[in-house]
Every structure is written in structure tokens, then in C-alpha cells.
Amino acid sequence: MLGNLEILRSQRTKLQHAVERLIDSFTEGLIEKGQFTSRMDRTKHRIADLDARIRDNAGDIDQLERLQLATSRFRELAAAIGPELAGANWQRRREIIRTLVKQIDIDTEVIKIIFRVAQNARDADSDSISVTLPRRPKPA
């Protein structure tokens, strides 16, 4: 996924250079105004498309990093409370879940679980970790 983002950024840089060459060609009188305008419009449209794809991919990478962080934090938590949880009765397990889970939002398509566990163990004011899951498994 990160490689794809780098490819998109590289393509955008090349298109930006193409814009600069178009401007140079026009100012030197090598191309007519009509050609310049149409080529510039096409190139700017392609840059806008790439910008949208870059934003989408960057968002996917950010979400993946947050999910990896959440997984790491839960592994740490499981190592700390796992032995106690295994031998706990239902009431104790319920107390632990209530301690860990801040909020659960159930929508028609997704379930969002917001945990009290902070993203940064040293910063209690950082955002809570949230996980959004599809409500129904997607057909394969």
C-alpha cells in the first residue's frame, strides 16, 4: 500500500514538471494558446485525480497504522491482565470489559467500539483507540 502511494506521488511530480514545461513552451512561443489551454486543462485534471487518489491512499495507510497500534496496545494489555481474566468469573469479566470499553455504537452497517485505552501510554489526554467493524461479514 505504501509503495502504491509513492508511485502516485511520483506520477504527480512528473505531471507538475509537465505543467512547467508547458508554461515554458508557451512563453517561448513554441505552442499556440489553444494547444496550451487544452493541454494545461488535461494535465491539471490528471493532477487533481492523482491528488484525490493520494488522499485516499494516505487515509488507508493512516487507518492501517492506527489498527496496528491498537493491536499492539491490546497485546500489551492481554499480557498484563490475561492470567487474571482466564480465571475470573462472569462478574469480574464484565467489570474488566466496562473498564476497557468507553462506548459502543451500533449502526445498520457497522459496529464502532471506542476503547478507554489511549493511543499513547504516556499521554492520558491522547485520543482513545476506536475500531470500526462491518456489522455483517462481506460475502467472499
N, C-alpha and C positions, 0 to 999 in steps of 0.2 A: 504494500500500500504506500509506503514511504517512497519507494522507487518510482511509482506512478506519479506522485506529487512532484518529484524532482524533474521528471520528463515534461510534465505540464509547465513547470516554471521555466525550463529551458526553451520550450516552444514559445512561451510568452516573450522571453528575452529576444529570441530570433525575430519575432514579429515586431517588437519595439525597434529593433535595428532596421527592419524593412521600412517602417514609418520614417525613420531618419533618412534612409536612402531615398525614399520617395520625395521627401521635402527637398533634399539636396538636388535631385534630378529636376524638380520643378523650378527651383530658384536658378539653376544653371541653364534653363530653357531646353532641357533635353526631352521633356514631355509636355503635352498640351494640358490646359486647365481641365478639360473634360476627362482625359485619361487620369490625371492626378486625382480628381474628385472621386471618380468611381473606384480607383484602386485604394485610395485612402479610406473610403467608406467600408469596403470589403475587409480591409486589414483591421480597422477599428472594431468592426463587428466580430471578427475572429478573436481579437484580443478580449473583448467583452465576454465571449463564450468561454474562453480559457480562464478568465478571472472567476467566472461562476463555477467552473469545474474545480479550480484550485480551492475556492472557498468550501465547496462540498467535501473534497478530499481532506482538507485540513480539519474540518469538523469531524470527519470519520476518524482521523488519527487521534484527535483530542479525546473523542469518546472512548477509543480503544485504550489510550493511556489511562484514562480515569477508571476504566474497568480493570485494567491490570493493577492499578493502585489499590482499588477496592479488594481485589482478590488477595493481594499481598497483605493488606491490613487484616483481613479475615483469617488468613492463615496464622498470623501472629496471635490474634485473639483466640483462635481454636487451640493453639498450643498452650496458651495461658489458662483457659477455662475448660478445655476438653476433658481432662480427667474428672473434674468435679461434675460436669454435665452428664457424663456417662452413668454415674451412679446416682444422679438426682431424681427425685420423684417428680410427678407431673406439676405440682405446685411450684417447685423450685425452678423447673424448666420454664414455666410460664413467667416467673419473675425475671429470669435472665433475658428472655425474649423481650419483655416490656422494657427492660433496661437498655437493650441494644436498639430496638426499633422505635424511631421517633414518630413515623406516620406511614400509613399505607393508603394509597389512592387507587381505587379500582374503577377503571373506565370500561367501556364496552369492548375496547380492543387491546388495552394494555393494563398492566398492574405495575405501579411505581412504589417501590419500597425505599423510604428515606431512613437511613440509619443514624444513630446518635454518634457513631464513630466518626471522628474528624479525619479529613484527608491528611492532615499533618499532625502527628502525635504530639509534637511540641507546641502547637498553636491551637489552643482550645477555641479560638474565635474563627478558625477557618471553616469553610462550608462543610456541611455533612455530606457523607457519601450517599448517593442515591443510585438505585439500579432500576431500570425500566425493562420489564419483560413482556413478551406478547401474551395476551390472555389465552389464546388458543394456539397450539402448535401449527406452524405453517405446513401445508402439505408438501411432501418431497417430490 
